[in-house]
Amino acid sequence: MLVISVLTQVQRYRHEICEKYFKEIRSYLKDKPTILHLVNEDFAIDNTVVDSKLVALKKKIVEVASQQPYWGEEVPARWILLERELMRLKAAGIKVIPRTLLEAFNQAEDVPISREELDLFLKFQNDIGTILYFSLEVLKDKIVLVPQWMIDALKSLITAEMFVLRNVPAVAKKWDMFNKSGQLSPELIDAIWTKETYPDLHDNKEHILLLMEHLNIIARPRSFSEDGSEIKDVLRFWFQEEEPSDAGSSAAAMPSAPTSDIDRFMCIAHLLVDVGSRVLRQLLRHHTVKSTCTLDQYLAKHRNTINSLKRFFNQFQMDIMFPPNGVATDLDNYDITLLSAIFQNIVPTLSQQEKDMIKRLREERNKLYGHANSCQISANDFQTYCKDISSTLTGLSQQCGDTAFEAEILHETQCTQISAIPAGSNLDILKIWFGRMQNVEGVLQDMRVRLQALEAREMSSGSES
């Protein structure tokens, strides 16, 4: 999804008024997910027959539309009517429909498609992120028309603390258990997803929970009481990987929220080093697939460009992209520095929105690594870092064309804000961090040597003249 800011009939207003409106639009959206989809240009149209701004707007629409996944993909003409019906239902504000409704619409057409082709149509729409649909026995009967709705459902649970305390104090202990252990009880879900607060979630609760399980957002582990009987209907978020220590335990302990400055630093480093690299790798994977290439083929196609940009790629990075022993390149070895350089120089399909978010991620990393005088972050700075980095990571994940991955990254960023990372991984993160810093130091030293040589040549030529 992309959003373009447009003002019409601007001939009636002074330039300053138009700029004020554009500023108010962006200020209103700055704390909303929509800001991640907002195109950086604004368009003021004066509604005349010939308007250069209108021409520029048309060009921008074509430009950003052509950068969307599956632009130019050929699909059967008979699918167009089904696509229009899905769009009509979405425009009516409908979030989920029974599959039988789409089947009935298909059968009413002059030349309906077969059931097998309808399956293929739904799979294609799911793959490009238009809908959320899976052919599993427990999920095949409903079609989620708005994939973002699943993300909103997850948010409604994670951010419901004040709602619970104010409106349903009877389940406050259930919330406390969820907040501390990750155990999500049916009573808490029912208290949050009421008919009044979230009618769509309330009416489709079972299907949503099954979808969340399928997407590995939540898990339904087998739990047992003290007498050995199995406890039914226990839901927990999937990030809780520890098993109960004994048969009488129904939920394992969650790590506590980061309370020390060092823990907070480690959490932010985890977001940047682990999650940030994963998101950029997935984005690169997405763009190579759009180009119908493997990563090796994609890099080989741009080899001449890469060779001409040695100032961006040092020998260590060149060996990662083009292993000297001839084996395939391993994307897991690509860090943010290398990925950023690749996106900056050899990915022509990258949208301006994606470029801006990658730049922000790189700036956050530089702010943490380059300007930190210790491995500590205060509580106030931690919240700022979390908000800025999480917003960028979730925005980038939305560009990858994978709803499950998007939900996974949202979940990971939420967890980092409320839970300390496992202590055992601190050393690993520090090793990675110091390794990256040594690499950066090497590049800086090389730049110092080159600068000194350049200054020496300039002084020499100046003395000769």
N, C-alpha and C positions, 0 to 999 in steps of 0.2 A: 504494500500500500504506500502511495506517495500523496502528499498534500501540497497544493500550490495556493499561495495567498494572493487573492485578486480583489481589487477595489474597482467598482464601476462608476460611471457618471462623474469622473474626477474633475471635469471641466467646471463643476459647481463649487469646487473647494480650492483653497490655496495649497501649495506644495507642502507647507508645514503641517497642515491638517491631515493630509494623506499620510505623511510620515508618522504622525501621531497615531493614526489608526493602525498602521502596520506594526508599530511598536507595541500597541495594546494587544494586538493579536498574538504576537510572539510572547509577550509577558504572560498572557492568559494561559498559553500552552506550555510554558517552560517547565512546569512540574507535572505535566501529563505525558503519557506514552506517545501521544500524537506528535510531540516535538521532534521525536526521532525520525519521523517520516516527512517533516516539513522541508520543502525545497528551499535552498538558501536565497533564491531570488524572489522579489515581490513584483507584482504587475499592477499598474494603475491604468485602467482603460477609460477613455473619454467617450466611448459610445458613438464615435463618428464613423462614417462609412469607411474612410481610410485612416487607419491608426497604426503607426509603427509598433506601438506596444502590443497591440492585438496580434500582429504578425509574429512578434517575438514570443508571445504566449503560446501561439500555435506550435512554433518550432520547439519550445521547451517541453510541451506536452508530448510531442513526437519523440524528443530526445530521451526523456525520462521513461516513457512507455517502452521504448525499444531496449532499455536496459533491464527490463523486468524478466524474471525467469520464464523460459519457454516462449519468448517473443519470436514470432515467425514459425513456430511449430505447426506442422500440418495436422489437422484433425478431420475426421469425417464430417461432411456437411450436415448430416442428420443429427449430429450432436448439438448443433447451434440452438435448436428449439429447446432442448433440455437445459442448456446453459442459461438461456433467457428465463426459463421458468425458475431456476434456482436463484437468479438475480432478482426476479420479481418477488419471490418469497423473502429474500434477505431485505429488500427495500421495504417490505411490510413489517420489518422488525421481528420476524420469526427466526428463532435460534436453532431449532431442531425440528425435524419432520420424520414421520414413519416412512420407511422405504416404500411401502405400499402406495403412498400418495404420489411419488414420482412414477411408480409403475403404472398407476391409473392414468396419469397425464400422458405417458408414453403410448399406452394402448389407445388413447383417444385420437392419436395422430393418424393421418392417412396411411403413412408407411412406418409403423412402429419398429423399433430395433428389437433384436432378440434379447432374452434374459442374459445370455453370455456377453453380448455387446454392452448391455447396461452395466454389468459387473465391471467391464473394461473401462467404460465411461467414468464410473464412480472411482475406480482406482486411479485413473489419470487425474481427475479433479482433486483427489486426496494428495497425489504426488506433487502437484503444483501449488498446493496450499490453499486452494479455493474452498474446500470443505474438509471435514474430518470423518472418514468412513473406513471401516475395516470389515472384511468378509468373515471374520470369526463367528462361530455359531452364536455366541452370547452378545455380539455387537452388531450383527448384520441387519437387524431390523430397524435401526434408526440412523439418520444422517444428520450430523452436526453442520449447520450451514455457515457458522462463524467460528473458525478455529480459535480466534482470540478469546472466545467465550470460555474455553478450557483454562486459559491463563487467568482470566478474571475469577473463575471458580476457585482456583488455587489461592489467589490473592485474598479472596473473601474469607478463607479459613485462616490463613497465616496472620492477617491483620485485624482479627475480630476481637482482640482483648477488651478494648473499651466498650464495644457493643455488648459483649457478654456481661461485663461487670455492671453496666448501667441497666440493661434490659432483661437479662436472664441470670440473675445471681445464683439461682438454684443449680446451675451447671458450672459455677465458677471453679469448683474443684476439678471438674473434667477439663476445663481450659488449662488450669495449672498443671495437671498431669500431661496434657498435650504439649504445653510449653516446655516442660522439663524433660519428658521422656520420649516425646514424639508419638505417643499413643493417642490415636484419634478415635473417639468413641462415637457410636451411632447417636447417642443422646446429644452430644455436642454438635454434630452435623445438623440434626433436626432443629436444634435451638438457633443455629445461625441461618440455615437455609429455610426460613419460614415462608409461608404463602404470601405474607405481606412484604417481607424484605427482599427476597429473591424468588419470585414466583416461578420463573423458568427453571432455576436450579432445583427448587422444591419438587416440581412436577416431573423432573427427569433425573432425580437423585440417583437411582440405581444404575442407570446407564452411564452417568458421569463418573461414578465411582469405579465401574467396570473399565471405563476408558482410562482413568487414572492408573488403575492397576496394570492395564495393558501397556501404557506408556512408562511404566516403572516410576511413577510419581509417588504412589503409595503401595504398600505391600500388605498382604493379609497372611501373616505367619501363623503357623499352628501354635496355639497356646493352651496350657493345661493348668487346671486347678490342683489343689493339694491332694485331692482324692484320685487324681489321674485322669479325670474326665476332660474332654476337649472343650475349650471355651470358644464359642462361635462369635462371629461378627466383631472381631477385634481388628481395627485398622491402624496402621502406623505408617508414617512417611518412610519411603524406601531408603533414605540416607542412613537410617539406623540399622547398621549392618551386624552389630553384636548379637549373638544368640543368648537367650536366657541362661543364667548360670546354673539353674536347677529347674526341676519339673514344676515347682510351685510358683515360679516367677513368670509373670505374663508380659513383662516389658523390660528390656535392658536399659541401662542408664545412658542418658545422652550427655555429651560433654557440656560443661557449663559455659555460659557466655563469657567472652574474654574480659578479664577484669584488670590485668596488668598492662602496662604500656608495651612491654615486649610481646605479650600475646597478641595485642592489637596490631603491632607491626607485622607479626607473622601472618595474621589473617589477611592483611592487605597484600603482603607479598604473595600469599597463596592465590588471591584473586588475580593478581597481575601475571605471576609466573605460570601457574597451573591453568586457571580458567581462561585467562587472556590468550595464552598460546593455543589452547584447545579451540577457542572460538575462531581465531584467525586461521588456524589450519583447516577448520571446517569450511570457512568462507573461501579459502583458496581451492579446496576440493570442489566446492560448488561452482566456482568459475571455470575450473578445468573441465568439469563435466559439461558445462554450457558450451565449451569449445570442442566437445566430443573428442577429448584427448586424455591420455593418462598424464600424470604429473611429469614423468620423464619426457614424454613427447612434447608437452607444453614448454618445458624448459629448453629442450633441444631446438624448438621452433624459434625461441627468442635468444639463442646462444650468442649470436653476433651482437645483439643489443647489450646483453649482460657483459660480454667481453669489452665492450666500449665504455662501460661504466665501472671500471675497476675502483674508482674513488668511492663507490657505494658498497662494493663487495670485496672484502679482504680474502686472503687465500684460504683461511679456515672455512669461511662461508662458501667459497667456490667448491671446496672439496665435499661439502655437505650436499650441494646441488648436483655436482658431477663427480661422484666417488671415483678416485683414481684407479680402483681395482675393477671398474666396469660393472659393478652391481647396481641394482636399482636404487634410486634415492629414497631415503626413509623420511617421510613427512614428520614423524615423531621427533626428529632431531632439529626441526626448525623452531627457533625461538622468535620472540616478538621483534627483535632487531632485524633479523633476516627476512621475516615475513613482511614487515613494514617496507623494507627496501624493495622487495619483489612487487608488492602492491603499488608502490610509488612509481615504479619504472617499467614494468612489463605486463600489466594487467589492464588492457584498454577497455575491457567490459565493466570496469569498476565505476559505479555511479558517484556523483559528487557527494551525495549523502554518506556513502560508505567511506569515501576518502576523508571526510570531515571526522567521522567517528574513529577511524584508525588513527588519525592525527591526534585526537583527544586522548586515546588510549596511550599513545606513545608519550604524550606530554605528561600524563599522570605517572607513567613509569619513570620518566626523567625527574619529575618532581620528587618522587620517593627516593630514587637511587642517587640522583645527582646532588640533591640539596639536603639530604638527611645527615645530621651530625652524630646520630646514634641510632641504634636499632630499637627505637621507642616511638610510640605515637600516643598522644593524649586522647582522652575520651571524646572531646569535642572534635578534634581533627579526624578521629576514626569515623565518626558519623559522616563528616564531609567527604572523606575519601570513599567510604562505602557507597554513598548516594551517587557520586559522580561516576565512579568506576562501574558500579552495577548498572546504572542507566546506559552507559556506553556498551557494556557487554551484552545486555539484553537487546539493545537496539541492533547490534551487529548480528546477534543470533537470529533475529527476525529476517535478516537478509539471506539466510542460508537455505531457505526453501524446505525446511524440515521442522514440522511442528513439534515432534517429539524432542528434538535437540533444543529447540527454543524453550520448551517447558523444563528441560533438564538444566539449562543455564539459569533460568529464572529461579529455579529451586536452589541451585548451588549458591547463587548470590544472596538469596534470602537466608540460607543456612549460615553463611559466613558472618552475617550481621548479628545472628543470635547465638552462635555456638563457636567456642574455641576449636581450632583445628587440633587433631591428635598430636600430643606432645612429641611422639616419635618422628613426626615429619618435619619438626622445626629444623633439625640439623640438615636434612636433605634440602630444604628450602634455602638455608644459609649457604650451603655448598653451591647450589645453582646460582644464587645471587652473587656470591663472590666470584664465581667462574665468569659470569656475565660482566662483572665489573673489571676483571682482569682483561677480558677481551676488549672492553671499551677503552681501558687504559692503553692497550697495545695500539689501537687505532689512533688515539689521541697522541701517543708518542710518535707514531709515524707522521701524523699531521705536523707536529712540532718540528721534526727533522726537515720535512719538506718546506715549511715556512722559513726556517733558518736558512736553508739553501737559497730560497727565493730572495730573501732579504740580502744575503751575501752577494747574489748576482746583481741586484739593483744597486747596492753600494759600489760594486766594482764598476758597473757601467756608468754610474754617476761620477766617479773619480776620473774615469777615462775622458769623459766629456769636459 
